[in-house]
Amino acid sequence: MKSKHLCAAASILVLAFAAHAEKGDREKPINLEADRISLDDINKVQIFEGNVVMTQGTMQIRTSKLVVTQDADGFQKGVATGGENGLARFRQKRDGKDEFIEGEAERIVHEARNEKTEFFVRAWIKSGQDEVRGNYISYDAPTEKYLVTTAGGTTKSATGEPQARVRAIIQPKGKAAPAEDKAEPLPLKPDQTVTPR
Protein backbone atom coordinates (compact mmCIF):
# COMPACT_ATOMS: atom_id res chain seq x y z
CA MET A 1 0.00 0.00 0.00
CA LYS A 2 2.76 2.44 0.95
CA SER A 3 4.76 1.68 -2.20
CA LYS A 4 1.66 2.50 -4.29
CA HIS A 5 1.45 5.91 -2.57
CA LEU A 6 5.18 6.50 -3.01
CA CYS A 7 4.99 5.75 -6.73
CA ALA A 8 1.95 8.01 -7.17
CA ALA A 9 3.64 10.83 -5.30
CA ALA A 10 6.91 10.48 -7.15
CA SER A 11 5.31 10.30 -10.59
CA ILE A 12 4.01 13.88 -10.26
CA LEU A 13 7.48 15.35 -10.72
CA VAL A 14 8.43 12.87 -13.41
CA LEU A 15 5.74 14.38 -15.66
CA ALA A 16 7.29 17.82 -15.34
CA PHE A 17 10.14 17.10 -17.70
CA ALA A 18 8.60 14.45 -19.93
CA ALA A 19 8.42 16.45 -23.18
CA HIS A 20 12.13 16.23 -24.01
CA ALA A 21 13.11 13.61 -21.46
CA GLU A 22 14.31 10.07 -22.01
CA LYS A 23 11.10 8.22 -22.94
CA GLY A 24 12.33 4.94 -21.46
CA ASP A 25 12.43 6.53 -18.00
CA ARG A 26 8.62 6.35 -17.71
CA GLU A 27 8.82 2.55 -17.75
CA LYS A 28 11.50 2.36 -15.02
CA PRO A 29 10.78 1.85 -11.32
CA ILE A 30 10.70 4.91 -9.04
CA ASN A 31 13.16 4.83 -6.15
CA LEU A 32 12.65 7.23 -3.23
CA GLU A 33 14.92 7.94 -0.29
CA ALA A 34 14.21 10.35 2.57
CA ASP A 35 14.95 10.72 6.27
CA ARG A 36 11.21 10.83 7.01
CA ILE A 37 7.99 9.96 5.13
CA SER A 38 4.47 10.77 6.34
CA LEU A 39 1.26 9.78 4.56
CA ASP A 40 -2.23 11.18 5.21
CA ASP A 41 -4.71 9.06 3.22
CA ILE A 42 -7.77 11.02 4.39
CA ASN A 43 -6.46 14.42 3.23
CA LYS A 44 -4.49 12.95 0.30
CA VAL A 45 -1.13 14.44 1.38
CA GLN A 46 2.28 12.75 1.25
CA ILE A 47 5.35 14.46 2.73
CA PHE A 48 8.95 13.38 2.16
CA GLU A 49 11.57 15.20 4.26
CA GLY A 50 15.33 15.25 4.75
CA ASN A 51 17.78 14.59 1.93
CA VAL A 52 15.02 13.49 -0.45
CA VAL A 53 16.34 11.70 -3.54
CA MET A 54 13.91 10.48 -6.17
CA THR A 55 15.30 8.48 -9.10
CA GLN A 56 13.55 6.99 -12.12
CA GLY A 57 15.84 5.80 -14.91
CA THR A 58 18.06 8.77 -15.86
CA MET A 59 15.87 11.27 -13.98
CA GLN A 60 16.88 12.39 -10.50
CA ILE A 61 15.39 15.00 -8.13
CA ARG A 62 17.22 16.11 -4.98
CA THR A 63 15.49 18.30 -2.41
CA SER A 64 15.04 18.70 1.32
CA LYS A 65 11.24 18.42 1.20
CA LEU A 66 8.70 17.07 -1.28
CA VAL A 67 4.96 17.53 -0.61
CA VAL A 68 2.39 15.87 -2.87
CA THR A 69 -1.33 16.67 -2.62
CA GLN A 70 -4.29 15.32 -4.57
CA ASP A 71 -7.47 17.23 -5.45
CA ALA A 72 -11.04 15.85 -5.54
CA ASP A 73 -10.67 14.95 -9.24
CA GLY A 74 -7.54 12.88 -8.56
CA PHE A 75 -5.04 15.35 -10.02
CA GLN A 76 -1.81 15.70 -8.08
CA LYS A 77 0.36 18.67 -7.29
CA GLY A 78 3.98 18.33 -6.18
CA VAL A 79 6.07 20.97 -4.40
CA ALA A 80 9.83 20.43 -3.94
CA THR A 81 11.60 22.91 -1.67
CA GLY A 82 15.07 23.50 -0.27
CA GLY A 83 17.84 21.02 -0.62
CA GLU A 84 21.54 21.66 -1.15
CA ASN A 85 22.29 25.41 -0.80
CA GLY A 86 18.55 25.94 -0.31
CA LEU A 87 17.78 24.72 -3.84
CA ALA A 88 15.72 21.83 -5.21
CA ARG A 89 17.50 20.22 -8.18
CA PHE A 90 16.59 17.93 -11.05
CA ARG A 91 18.56 16.23 -13.83
CA GLN A 92 17.38 13.98 -16.67
CA LYS A 93 18.77 12.70 -19.97
CA ARG A 94 17.15 14.09 -23.13
CA ASP A 95 15.46 11.57 -25.38
CA GLY A 96 17.73 10.33 -28.17
CA LYS A 97 20.58 12.70 -27.27
CA ASP A 98 23.71 12.39 -25.22
CA GLU A 99 22.88 15.47 -23.13
CA PHE A 100 20.89 16.32 -20.03
CA ILE A 101 18.16 18.72 -18.91
CA GLU A 102 19.11 20.22 -15.55
CA GLY A 103 17.33 22.72 -13.36
CA GLU A 104 17.16 24.21 -9.90
CA ALA A 105 15.17 26.68 -7.82
CA GLU A 106 14.30 27.31 -4.20
CA ARG A 107 10.85 25.89 -4.97
CA ILE A 108 9.65 23.73 -7.89
CA VAL A 109 5.88 23.24 -8.32
CA HIS A 110 4.28 20.83 -10.79
CA GLU A 111 0.53 20.53 -11.40
CA ALA A 112 -0.60 17.40 -13.21
CA ARG A 113 -3.99 18.88 -14.13
CA ASN A 114 -2.52 21.34 -16.64
CA GLU A 115 0.99 19.80 -16.96
CA LYS A 116 2.59 23.07 -15.88
CA THR A 117 5.85 23.31 -13.93
CA GLU A 118 7.00 26.46 -12.16
CA PHE A 119 10.41 27.30 -10.73
CA PHE A 120 10.51 30.03 -8.05
CA VAL A 121 13.49 32.10 -6.82
CA ARG A 122 17.02 31.60 -8.21
CA ALA A 123 15.46 29.56 -11.02
CA TRP A 124 17.79 28.05 -13.61
CA ILE A 125 17.25 25.53 -16.43
CA LYS A 126 19.89 24.13 -18.77
CA SER A 127 19.15 21.94 -21.79
CA GLY A 128 22.28 20.81 -23.61
CA GLN A 129 24.41 23.95 -23.90
CA ASP A 130 21.44 26.36 -23.73
CA GLU A 131 20.44 27.81 -20.37
CA VAL A 132 18.11 30.37 -18.89
CA ARG A 133 17.85 31.91 -15.43
CA GLY A 134 15.52 34.30 -13.67
CA ASN A 135 13.47 34.71 -10.55
CA TYR A 136 10.60 32.70 -12.06
CA ILE A 137 10.44 30.13 -14.86
CA SER A 138 7.21 28.54 -16.04
CA TYR A 139 7.15 25.54 -18.40
CA ASP A 140 3.97 24.43 -20.15
CA ALA A 141 4.49 20.82 -21.27
CA PRO A 142 1.62 20.52 -23.82
CA THR A 143 2.73 23.62 -25.74
CA GLU A 144 6.46 23.28 -24.88
CA LYS A 145 6.59 27.01 -24.05
CA TYR A 146 8.70 28.72 -21.41
CA LEU A 147 8.08 32.03 -19.62
CA VAL A 148 10.98 33.55 -17.69
CA THR A 149 10.66 36.69 -15.54
CA THR A 150 12.54 38.42 -12.75
CA ALA A 151 11.55 40.52 -9.77
CA GLY A 152 13.34 43.67 -10.95
CA GLY A 153 16.53 43.22 -8.96
CA THR A 154 14.98 42.25 -5.64
CA THR A 155 16.32 38.71 -5.83
CA LYS A 156 19.88 37.48 -5.58
CA SER A 157 21.74 35.22 -7.95
CA ALA A 158 23.62 32.16 -6.70
CA THR A 159 26.70 34.41 -6.25
CA GLY A 160 24.71 36.84 -4.08
CA GLU A 161 24.63 39.66 -6.64
CA PRO A 162 21.33 41.41 -7.46
CA GLN A 163 19.61 39.76 -10.38
CA ALA A 164 17.87 42.58 -12.23
CA ARG A 165 17.34 40.86 -15.56
CA VAL A 166 16.55 37.50 -17.07
CA ARG A 167 19.60 35.83 -18.56
CA ALA A 168 19.81 33.28 -21.35
CA ILE A 169 22.65 31.58 -23.19
CA ILE A 170 21.59 30.06 -26.50
CA GLN A 171 24.23 28.26 -28.51
CA PRO A 172 24.20 28.62 -32.30
CA LYS A 173 22.86 25.54 -33.99
CA GLY A 174 25.56 23.94 -36.12
CA LYS A 175 25.28 23.93 -39.88
CA ALA A 176 24.23 20.65 -41.36
CA ALA A 177 27.18 18.38 -41.97
CA PRO A 178 28.03 17.88 -45.65
CA ALA A 179 26.27 14.90 -47.15
CA GLU A 180 28.35 11.78 -47.48
CA ASP A 181 29.38 10.81 -51.00
CA LYS A 182 27.48 7.59 -51.57
CA ALA A 183 28.99 6.94 -55.03
CA GLU A 184 31.00 3.79 -55.60
CA PRO A 185 34.74 4.27 -55.02
CA LEU A 186 36.82 4.48 -58.17
CA PRO A 187 38.64 1.21 -58.87
CA LEU A 188 42.41 1.51 -58.92
CA LYS A 189 44.26 -0.31 -61.73
CA PRO A 190 48.00 -0.55 -62.29
CA ASP A 191 49.41 1.57 -65.13
CA GLN A 192 50.38 -0.81 -67.98
CA THR A 193 52.96 1.60 -69.40
CA VAL A 194 55.19 1.57 -66.31
CA THR A 195 57.61 -1.36 -66.13
CA PRO A 196 58.74 -2.57 -62.72
CA ARG A 197 62.50 -2.37 -61.95
ChimeraX attribute file (.defattr): number of C-alpha atoms within 10 A of each C-alpha:
attribute: neighborCount
match mode: 1-to-1
recipient: residues
	/A:1	5
	/A:2	8
	/A:3	11
	/A:4	9
	/A:5	15
	/A:6	19
	/A:7	14
	/A:8	16
	/A:9	25
	/A:10	24
	/A:11	19
	/A:12	21
	/A:13	28
	/A:14	22
	/A:15	18
	/A:16	22
	/A:17	24
	/A:18	18
	/A:19	15
	/A:20	17
	/A:21	23
	/A:22	20
	/A:23	16
	/A:24	11
	/A:25	19
	/A:26	17
	/A:27	9
	/A:28	13
	/A:29	11
	/A:30	21
	/A:31	15
	/A:32	19
	/A:33	15
	/A:34	18
	/A:35	12
	/A:36	12
	/A:37	17
	/A:38	11
	/A:39	15
	/A:40	10
	/A:41	9
	/A:42	6
	/A:43	11
	/A:44	15
	/A:45	19
	/A:46	21
	/A:47	19
	/A:48	25
	/A:49	20
	/A:50	17
	/A:51	18
	/A:52	21
	/A:53	22
	/A:54	21
	/A:55	21
	/A:56	20
	/A:57	17
	/A:58	17
	/A:59	25
	/A:60	20
	/A:61	24
	/A:62	25
	/A:63	30
	/A:64	21
	/A:65	23
	/A:66	31
	/A:67	19
	/A:68	25
	/A:69	19
	/A:70	18
	/A:71	12
	/A:72	8
	/A:73	7
	/A:74	11
	/A:75	13
	/A:76	21
	/A:77	22
	/A:78	25
	/A:79	22
	/A:80	27
	/A:81	22
	/A:82	21
	/A:83	24
	/A:84	12
	/A:85	9
	/A:86	15
	/A:87	24
	/A:88	26
	/A:89	26
	/A:90	23
	/A:91	21
	/A:92	25
	/A:93	23
	/A:94	22
	/A:95	16
	/A:96	10
	/A:97	11
	/A:98	8
	/A:99	13
	/A:100	20
	/A:101	21
	/A:102	21
	/A:103	22
	/A:104	26
	/A:105	29
	/A:106	21
	/A:107	24
	/A:108	29
	/A:109	23
	/A:110	25
	/A:111	21
	/A:112	19
	/A:113	12
	/A:114	11
	/A:115	18
	/A:116	22
	/A:117	23
	/A:118	21
	/A:119	27
	/A:120	20
	/A:121	21
	/A:122	22
	/A:123	28
	/A:124	24
	/A:125	21
	/A:126	18
	/A:127	18
	/A:128	16
	/A:129	12
	/A:130	13
	/A:131	17
	/A:132	18
	/A:133	26
	/A:134	27
	/A:135	26
	/A:136	21
	/A:137	24
	/A:138	19
	/A:139	19
	/A:140	17
	/A:141	18
	/A:142	10
	/A:143	10
	/A:144	10
	/A:145	10
	/A:146	14
	/A:147	11
	/A:148	20
	/A:149	16
	/A:150	21
	/A:151	15
	/A:152	12
	/A:153	14
	/A:154	10
	/A:155	17
	/A:156	16
	/A:157	17
	/A:158	13
	/A:159	7
	/A:160	8
	/A:161	10
	/A:162	13
	/A:163	21
	/A:164	17
	/A:165	15
	/A:166	17
	/A:167	14
	/A:168	15
	/A:169	11
	/A:170	12
	/A:171	10
	/A:172	8
	/A:173	6
	/A:174	6
	/A:175	6
	/A:176	6
	/A:177	6
	/A:178	6
	/A:179	6
	/A:180	6
	/A:181	7
	/A:182	6
	/A:183	6
	/A:184	6
	/A:185	7
	/A:186	6
	/A:187	5
	/A:188	6
	/A:189	6
	/A:190	6
	/A:191	7
	/A:192	6
	/A:193	6
	/A:194	7
	/A:195	6
	/A:196	4
	/A:197	3
